[in-house]
Amino acid sequence: MRYVSTRGGQSASLSEAICRGSAPGGALFIPQTLPRISSDDVQPGLTLAELATQLLGPFFEGDALQADLPALCANAFDFPVPLTIPDPARPGLRALELFHGPTGAFKDFGTRFLMGALDCLADEDDPFTVLVATSGDTGGAAAQAAEGRKGVQLAVLYPKGRVSPFQEHQLTCWNAPVRAFRVSGDFDACQALVKNAFADEELTRRFRLTSANSINIVRLLPQMVYLADAALKVWRTSGTLPGLIIPSGNLGHGLAALYARSMGLPIGPVVIATNANATLHEWNQTGVYRPRPSVATLANAMDIGTPSNFERLDHLASDQRAISVERVDDDAIRARIIADFERTGYVWCPHSAIAAEAWHRLPEAAREQRVWIAAATAHPYKFADVVEPLIGQSIDPSAPLKAVLDRPSHMDELAADMNALSRALAGTFRSSRVSAGYA
């Protein structure tokens, strides 16, 4: 399998695409072709790691990491992903709980897979420097996955005042080789810093820069696996293609759903559920893609006005990128959290509540026609400051989240400009031995 740029040019192997993070000129790598798989080719009863090895196998074919794939899958897919029915009176809505991993968010799958892959490709004496711009969850997951590794050094860039108190603690509590930077700007400013860093060839070479955001293709691909697993389970029991409702900001999660459906897995309609940031909803309604500054919402991990992965979406054929987009504002998030808790006792995080609200807005006939799987992307404890006042009671953290609270926090302030980032990298991390002429 080769990987091509969304803007043309030379292709790359998977390992090359992983190491570069993004394609030259700020473009993104995409698979040259999407492999096809029949649902009948997937044996029932596979573990998530076994299914991951089968689905991701074609993407690794002929690559230096091919032999490492089973171990990478075993390490990344080692916690449960329950498919629950939040309201027994409405069994047509299932919640795919993706928050039972070490940092309580769906990002745990992709970031642990990516860090494992980089560790396989790295020279311990010449590590990769991983840049991650985060609106809340990706940074914590990447930091947890990077801590203690020898082949990477990780810089986490997060927006000042735009993450929850627990998220900030979770971004800033990790030991070497992790360093957190609080940026004076919003997430788009953080993301722009990362993109500009990759556009700087000297800086990229000096630090062996790569990305842990979903612009890195191997952060995105593993996210197909749990969606495929849930869809296969529903399809085998109901005989009907389930619909997916995916809360999405940067569009990586949504794109994983579209890739899985395009490969032939049993997935019906896909609804992308966004917060008040209007870029994707406007595009879906009018056909006009108009990036804009992000606005702050309760679902802050999705506060993105310029979704990076739109460039990949735009590269899909029209039938492959068929989606609907539902936009849910803060008032509707609050109302959904309160209504479902009072009715059933189930507690959504603000992002997952967007998916639940999107299901309620479907026409009744569409809700009755099939099972809908809503991605529950984060543990509600991570947003206790928002959710607890709405439901009138405290939320218990999971054991991994509770463990984080005892860790000390440390971070550096960073202005939102490239000179500041260059100085911070130089003052924090080792330069590449290759760029220094040592190898």
N, C-alpha and C positions, 0 to 999 in steps of 0.2 A: 504494500500500500504506500502510495506517495501522497504528499500533502501540498496543495497549491495555495498561492496567495489569492485573496479576494480581489486583488488589483492586478493580477497577472504576474509574469516573471517566472524565475526558476522554481522548480518544485523542491521539496525537502523530504527527508525521511522523517519518521515520527520522532526519533531521538533528536534530530536537528530542530524540529518544530518545538519540541519541549524546551530545549536549551535556549532557543532564541526568545521564546515567550510569544512574540508577535512577528509577523512577516515584515520585510523591509518597507520603509515609508509609512509605518503606522497601520499597515493592513493586517489582516488576520489569516491564519492558516485554516484551511478546510480540507476534509478528505477529498481526494480526487474523484472517488465514487463512493456512494454509500452501499455497503454490502447488503445483500438480500438474505433473509432468513424466514423460513416458514415456521409458524407456531408448532406444527407437527414435528419439527426438528428438535424442539426443546422438550427434553424428558421431564415429566412431572416429578416433583419431589426434590429437585436440586436445591442445595443450599444457595444462599445469595452469592457466596464467593464462587461456587461452581457455575452458576448462571453467568456471573460477571466474566469468568474465564472464557465461556463459550461465546458470549455476545461481543466481547472486546477482541477476541482472537483475530478476526480478519483485519482489524485496525492495526495490529501489531505484526502482521505477517511480513517476514523478511527484515524485520528491524532488530537492532542490537538488543532490545529489551524483550524480544519474543520469549526467550526461555525464562525470563523473570516474571512473566505475567501471572502464573498461578500464585506465586508468593505475594505479589503486589495485591492481588484480589483478596487473598486470605487475610492480609493485614488490614486492608481498608474496609472490608465488609464483615466485621466480626462482632456486630451488635444487632439486636433485634429491630425489626421495622414492622410494628403491628399495623394491621389494616382493621380499624375499628368502626363501629356504628355508633356515632355520638348520640343519636336519638332513635331509640327502638321503634318509635312510631313513624319514622321516616327512614326505612332501611335502604332507600335508594341513594343516600349520601354516605359515603365512607370517608373516613379520615386516615390518610396514610401518614402515620406518625414517624417523622424523620428526625426526631429530636432526642433519641435515646443514646446518642454517642457521647464522646468525652466533652464536647463544648455545647451540647444541646441544640444543634442546628444542622440542617441538611448539608451544610458545607463540609462537615466532618468527612464525608465519603470522598469527595473530589480532592480536598487538600491533603488528606493522608495518602491517597493514591499518588498524587503529584510529588509529594516530598519523598516518598519511597522510590519513585522513578528517578528523581534527581540524585538521590543518594547512590543509586545503582550506577548512574552515569558519571558521577563526580570523582575527582581525585581528592583524597582527603587533604592533601597539601595545597590544593588549588580549588577551593570550594566555589560553588555558584553563589552569587548574591541575589536573593529573591526579593523583588519589590512587590508589595501588595497594597493597593488602595482599598480601604474598607469603609463601608457605611454601617458596619456593626458586627456582622457575623463572620465574614470571610477571614478577617484579620485574626480573630481569636482562634478559629479552627486552624489556620495556617501556623500560628505561633505554637499551638499545642502540638501540632504534627512535626514542627521543626526542632523543638527543644531537645537538646542533647545530641543532635545529629552532627556528624563531622563533615558531610559533603555540601552543606548549605550554610549560609548566613542570611538572616531574614530581617528586612526593614518593613515595619508595619506603619502605614500612613493613614491616620484617621482624622475626621473633621472635628474641630473644637466645638463643643456644645451641641453636637448633632447625634450623639449616641447616648443610650441610657446609662445610668450610673453603674449597673452591673456589667454592661457591655464594656465600658471604659476600663473597669477593673480587669475584666477578662482579656482585654487587649494589652494590658500593661503589667502582667504578673508573671511573665515567663523568663526563664534564665537563658543563658547563652545557648545558641548563637542568635537570639532574638533581641531586637531593639525596636521600641515603639516611639513614634513621632506624632505629636499632636499638632495638626496643621491649622493655621489660621485661614480657614476657608471651608467650603462645603465639599461633599463627596466628589462632585465633578472637578473641583480644583485638585483634589488628591489624585483623581484618575488622570487629569491632564499632566500632572507632574510625572506620573509613571510613563505615560505615553511619550512625553518629551524626553524623558531619560532614555527610552529605547531608541528614539530618533537620533540621539547623540552617539555616534559610532565610537568616539574615543572613550566616552564614559562607559558604554556598554562593554567594550573590550577590556577596559581597565578593571572592571569589577565582575566580569562574566555575568552580566545582568540577565535575569529571566523573571517571569511573572507568575504569581500564584492566583491571579484573577482569572475569570472565565475567558479572558482573551487567550489564555493558554489552552490549547485544544485538549490537553489531557486532564485539565480540571473539569472540563465539560462532559467528556465522553462517559465517565463512570456514572454520571447522574442518570443516564438512560436505564441503568440496570434495575434500580428499585422500582422505577415506573413500569418497566417491562414485567417485572416479577408480579407486581400488584395487578396489572392488566391481565396477565396470563391466568392468575387465580380467579379473577372475576369472570373472565371469558369461559374458563373450563366449567364453572359452576352454573353460569347463567345462559351460556350459548350466545350472548350478545356482546358486541364490542362496547366496552365501557368508555365513558367520556372522562377526560382529565381536566381538572381546574388547577392551574399552576400560578401561584402568586409570583410575580416576576418584576424585577427592577431593571437589571442590566441585560435581561433576556436570555442569559445562559441556561437557566433552568427550563424555560419555555422551549428553547432550541433543542435541548436534550429530549424533550417529549416529541418534538417534530422529527428529529433524527430517528428515534425509536419507531415511530409510526411509519416513516418512510422506508425503514428496513423491512417492514412486513409484520411487525408485531401487532397483536390484536388491540388496537387503540382506535376509538371512534373520534368524535369531535374533541378539539382542544380549545379550552377557554383560557386566555391569559388574563389574570386578574391583577390590576395595578392599583396603587393608591392614587392620591389626587394629582400626581405628576401626569401630565396629559399627553405626552409625546406619542406614545404607542396607541392610545385610544383615538387620538385625532387622525393618525395614519390609517388606522383600521376603518374609520368612518369616512375619510375623505380621499385616501390614497396619497396624501401629502405628508412627507416626513420632515418635521420641523423641530430639530433639537432646540432646547431652551434651558435656562438655569433651573436647577431643581428647587422644589419648595419643600419645606420641612413638614413632616406628617408624623402621626403616631406610629406608623409602620416605617421606621426610619431606615431600616436596612434596604428599603426599596426607594429611597429618595434620590432618584436619578432622572435627570432630564435629557441625558444623551446616552441612550443604551448602546454600549459598545457592540453587542452582538447583533444589532440590527443589520450590520454589514453582512453577517453570515446568513441571516434570515432572508435578506434581499437576494442572495445567491441561490436560494432554493427555487425549484420549479413552482409554478403557481398552485398546483394541486398539493405540493408538499408543504407549502407555507400557509395553507388554508387554516385560519384561526378566527376566533372572535375575541374581542378585548372588552373587558368590563372594568370600568373605573369606579372606585369606591372611596369616598372621602372620609374624613375623620369622624364626622357625626354618624355615618353609617357603620363604621368600625365599632364605635362605642355601643351603638344600639344592638349590633349583632352579638357582641360579647355578652351584654346584659341579657338579651332575650334568650339565647341558647343556654346560658348558665341557669337562669330562673326556670327554664322549661325542663332541662335534663341534668344539670349539674356539671356539664362538660365545659372545660375552660379552654378557650382559644387564645393564642398570642395575637397581637394586632395583625400580623401578616397572614396568619392562618384564617383569622376572622374575615379577611378580604375574600378568601376563597369560599368560605361558607356563605357569605353574603352574595357572591356571584352565583352560587347554586340557587339560592332563594329567588334570585331575579330571573332565572330561566323560565320560559313558559311552562305551564303545568304539564303540557303534553311532552315536552322535552325531558322534564324530570322523570316522568312516568315511563318513558320509552326505554331507559337503560339505567344501569348503575353508574353513578358519577364518583370519581375518586378525587378528593380534594387533598392537595399536598399540605400537610400540617408541618410547616417548615422550621419552627423553633419552639422551644419549651416556654410556656407562659411565664415561668419565674424570671426569665431574662428581661421581661418587661413588667416586673411587679409594680413599678411606680405608676404604670398606666392601668394595669388590669385589676390590681387589688382594690383601688377605690371604686371601680365599677361593679365588682361582684361583692364587695363588702366583707371580704375575708382574706386572710393571708394565703399565700401559695407556698407549698413545700418545694424546696429545690430537689432536684435529683442528686444522687450521691456525688457524681462528678462535679456538678455545679457547686454543691456545698463545699467540696474540697478546695475549690478555687478561692473561696472567701478568706481562707487562712494565709494565702500567699501575699507577700509584700508587693506593692505596686511601684513602678518606676517608668518614667517616660521623659522625652525631651520635646521642647517646643520647636516648631519649625514654621518659618514663613512660607507662603505659597509661591515660591519662585525657584527657578532651576539652580541659581547660584547657591541658594541656601541648601538645597538638596545635595548638590555636589560636595559642598563643604561638609555636610553631615555624614555623607558616605565615606569621605576621605578620613574623617576624624573617628570613624567607628569601625570600619571593616578593613580587612586585608585586601590589597590589590591582587590581581591575578598574576601568578608567576610567569605566565606566558607574555602578558603585556609588559612585565618588568624585565623581560629578557632572560629569565631564569630557566626557561625550558625551550 
